[in-house]
């Protein structure tokens, strides 16, 4: 098929959630033209019904919706599923963007935006998802206290219980596993995550690190395994 997206030779299935019918229709048509399978939902309740019966590779979710808003829906979905979430927000304030990332979103895009930028963000997120190409250097399983991280499978376990990772968290773990014992700068993390540079994106990485620490550390405020190295960035320090 001509015009397939970069991350995969198999069509990714996207869910667009927006209460504005015109925007919803335009985005759906644009993304279909660019090789994706696309379903659309008019609100959070409609999205939940679709998510309960279908599998999606990514959710593009508007923040400002009547009823349950996008932040609340993100927080709820993230408790049960690792599917990547890209938030569309008319809010330009840093605090609002951070709130979305804290809720579990993988990225955000402020309205108005160019459709091409949305396409680039979607492809960047899909590239972060686990693939058949696994890290083949160093230990196969990293021990982080009671947490085990399987480098080849990209899976994290606490005892017998699987720890759900978002797409961004999974990509961060792959980066840190590759550089275990060595600090990785915030700018390098931004680059390897496929994002544009700048302080805003570095701050977004900080938020993702905070979320990841909550899944690894017994005391996230005093991290033992995902350490901050002053002046150098972050470092994974497995046992």
C-alpha positions in Angstrom: 0.0 0.0 0.0 1.4 3.4 -1.0 1.9 6.0 1.8 2.3 3.7 4.7 3.7 5.3 7.9 7.4 4.8 8.8 7.2 2.8 12.0 5.8 -0.4 10.6 4.9 -2.2 7.4 1.6 -3.1 9.1 -1.1 -0.5 9.4 -1.3 1.0 12.9 -4.8 1.4 14.3 -5.4 4.8 15.7 -8.3 6.1 17.8 -9.2 9.8 17.5 -11.3 11.2 20.4 -12.6 14.8 19.9 -16.0 16.3 20.4 -15.6 18.6 17.4 -17.1 16.7 14.5 -15.3 18.8 11.9 -11.8 18.3 13.5 -12.6 14.6 14.1 -13.5 14.1 10.4 -10.5 16.0 9.1 -8.0 14.2 11.2 -9.5 10.8 10.3 -9.3 11.5 6.6 -5.8 12.9 6.8 -4.5 10.0 8.8 -6.2 7.4 6.6 -4.5 9.1 3.6 -1.2 8.5 5.4 -1.7 4.8 5.7 -3.3 4.4 9.1 -6.4 2.5 10.2 -8.5 5.1 12.0 -11.5 4.9 14.3 -13.1 8.0 15.9 -15.1 8.7 19.1 -17.1 11.8 19.9 -16.5 11.7 23.7 -14.9 9.8 26.6 -17.9 7.4 26.9 -17.8 6.6 23.2 -14.0 6.0 23.4 -14.4 3.6 26.3 -16.9 1.5 24.3 -14.5 1.3 21.4 -11.5 0.5 23.6 -13.4 -2.3 25.3 -13.9 -4.1 22.0 -11.0 -3.2 19.8 -7.2 -3.0 20.1 -5.5 0.3 19.2 -1.8 1.2 18.7 -2.3 4.8 19.8 -5.0 7.2 21.1 -5.1 10.8 19.9 -7.2 12.5 22.6 -8.6 16.0 22.9 -8.2 17.5 26.4 -11.2 19.9 26.4 -14.3 17.8 26.0 -17.8 18.1 27.6 -18.4 15.6 30.4 -15.2 13.6 31.2 -12.2 15.5 29.9 -9.1 14.2 28.3 -6.9 14.4 31.4 -9.4 12.4 33.5 -9.8 9.8 30.7 -6.0 9.5 30.3 -5.6 8.9 34.0 -8.3 6.2 34.0 -7.1 4.4 30.9 -3.5 4.4 32.0 -4.4 2.4 35.1 -5.5 -0.5 32.8 -3.7 -0.3 29.5 -0.2 0.7 28.1 -1.5 2.0 24.8 0.3 5.3 23.9 -1.8 8.5 24.3 -1.1 11.8 22.5 -3.1 14.7 24.0 -4.4 17.6 21.9 -4.7 20.7 24.0 -5.7 24.3 23.4 -4.0 25.1 26.7 -0.5 26.5 26.3 0.5 26.7 29.9 3.4 24.6 31.0 1.4 23.4 34.1 -1.4 22.1 32.0 1.0 20.2 29.7 2.7 18.7 32.8 -0.7 17.7 34.2 -1.3 15.7 31.0 2.1 13.9 31.2 1.6 13.2 34.9 -1.7 11.6 34.1 0.1 9.2 31.8 0.2 10.8 28.3 3.2 10.0 26.1 3.2 13.4 24.4 1.1 16.5 23.8 0.4 18.8 20.9 -1.0 22.3 21.3 -3.8 23.5 19.1 -3.7 24.9 16.5 -1.2 22.6 14.8 -0.1 21.6 11.3 -1.4 18.1 10.3 2.2 17.2 9.3 3.4 17.9 12.9 0.7 15.6 14.2 1.9 12.9 11.8 5.5 13.3 12.9 4.5 13.1 16.6 2.4 9.9 16.0 5.3 8.2 14.1 7.7 9.2 16.8 5.5 7.6 19.5 5.0 4.5 17.5 8.7 4.1 17.0 9.1 4.0 20.8 7.0 0.9 21.1 8.7 -2.5 21.7 9.8 -4.2 18.5 11.4 -7.5 17.6 14.8 -5.7 17.6 16.0 -6.1 21.2 19.1 -4.9 23.0 21.7 -7.7 22.7 24.4 -6.3 24.9 24.9 -6.6 28.6 22.8 -8.6 31.0 19.5 -10.0 29.8 17.7 -9.2 33.0 18.4 -6.2 35.3 17.6 -6.4 39.0 16.3 -3.3 40.6 15.6 -4.4 44.1 12.2 -6.3 44.0 11.8 -5.2 40.4 13.2 -7.2 37.4 13.5 -5.7 33.9 13.8 -8.2 31.0 16.0 -6.3 28.5 15.2 -8.5 25.5 11.4 -8.5 26.0 11.2 -5.0 27.3 9.1 -6.3 30.2 9.2 -5.2 33.9 8.1 -7.4 36.8 7.6 -6.9 40.5 7.6 -10.5 41.8 5.0 -12.4 39.7 3.1 -9.2 38.8 3.8 -7.4 35.5 4.5 -3.7 35.8 2.7 -1.8 33.0 4.9 0.7 31.2 3.7 3.4 28.8 5.4 3.6 25.4 7.6 6.4 26.6 8.5 4.6 29.8 9.4 1.5 27.8 11.6 3.5 25.5 13.3 5.2 28.5 14.1 1.8 30.0 15.6 0.5 26.8 17.8 3.6 26.6 18.9 3.3 30.3 19.5 -0.5 29.9 21.8 0.2 27.0 23.7 2.7 29.1 23.4 0.9 32.5 25.9 2.4 35.0 26.5 5.5 32.8 24.7 8.8 33.1 22.5 9.9 30.2 21.9 13.6 29.7 18.4 15.1 29.5 19.2 16.4 26.0 20.3 12.9 24.9 17.1 11.4 26.2 15.0 14.0 24.3 17.0 13.2 21.1 16.6 9.4 21.5 12.9 9.7 22.3 12.6 11.4 18.9 11.4 14.8 20.2 12.4 18.3 19.3 15.0 19.9 21.6 14.4 22.6 24.1 13.8 23.1 27.8 10.1 22.3 27.5 10.9 18.8 26.2 13.6 18.3 28.8 11.0 19.2 31.5 8.6 16.7 29.9 11.4 14.0 30.2 11.7 14.9 33.9 8.0 14.2 34.4 8.3 10.8 32.7 11.3 10.0 34.9 9.3 10.8 38.0 6.5 8.5 36.8 9.0 5.7 36.0 10.6 6.0 39.4 7.2 5.4 41.1 7.2 2.0 39.4 10.8 1.1 40.3 11.7 2.7 43.6 10.5 2.0 47.1 11.0 5.7 47.8 10.8 7.7 44.6 12.0 10.8 46.4 15.3 9.1 47.3 15.9 7.0 44.2 18.3 4.1 44.5 18.2 2.6 41.0 17.2 5.5 38.7 19.6 8.1 40.0 20.0 11.8 39.2 23.7 12.5 38.5 24.3 16.2 39.1 25.3 18.0 36.0 25.2 14.8 33.9 21.6 13.6 33.7 20.1 10.3 34.9 21.6 6.9 35.4 20.2 3.4 35.8 22.1 1.6 38.5 21.0 -2.0 38.7 22.3 -4.4 41.3 
